Amino acid sequence: MNISSIVVQTLPKYLDEVVETLKNTPECDYHLHDEKGRVIVTIEGEGVEQELKKLRVIEAIPHVISADMQMAYSEDELDAHMQQIENGDAVPKMLNDHDLKPEDIIYNGDLKKKDLEGFARQFDKTKR
């Protein structure tokens, strides 16, 4: 089970409407807000992909300017990935492949250009 906190931003004039919508949506749990239009909610999911789907629902609420995941916690996934790291090679196999062309290497570090939902699906399917 994953639990993540989301900071939702809206304009102060829409704050009551957005808070009421968030309180009534099954995708999240409302916690608090301030007069500047910042609202704190949490979401839960079986994996990252499910959490991202819930985040997209929150982003689509009328008058929501932004909804950003701030903190995420998943004990089961963390333990599984730590085991993979501890039992894996320190150097990825592809870096020892002398026939590999640099243009064939896929860089996954740029989150702005990344397909986050596709990445989440792949991440959730990682053998543990």
KAWOKA-V650274 format. One record per pair of residues at least 6 apart in sequence whose C-alpha atoms are under 6 Angstrom apart, sorted by the first residue. I is the first residue (numbers start at 1). J is the second residue. If there is no record, write none. Layout:
# KAWOKA-V650274
((I & J) (I & J))
This chain:
# KAWOKA-V650274
((1 & 45) (1 & 46) (2 & 44) (2 & 45) (2 & 73) (2 & 74) (3 & 43) (3 & 44) (3 & 72) (3 & 73) (4 & 42) (4 & 43) (4 & 71) (4 & 72) (5 & 41) (5 & 42) (5 & 69) (5 & 70) (5 & 71) (6 & 40) (6 & 41) (6 & 42) (6 & 68) (6 & 69) (6 & 70) (7 & 39) (7 & 40) (7 & 67) (7 & 68) (8 & 38) (8 & 39) (8 & 66) (8 & 67) (9 & 37) (9 & 38) (9 & 65) (9 & 66) (10 & 37) (10 & 64) (10 & 65) (11 & 37) (12 & 36) (12 & 37) (15 & 37) (23 & 30) (27 & 54) (28 & 42) (28 & 43) (29 & 41) (29 & 42) (30 & 41) (31 & 40) (31 & 41) (32 & 39) (32 & 40) (33 & 39) (45 & 51) (48 & 120) (49 & 117) (49 & 120) (49 & 121) (59 & 67) (80 & 128))
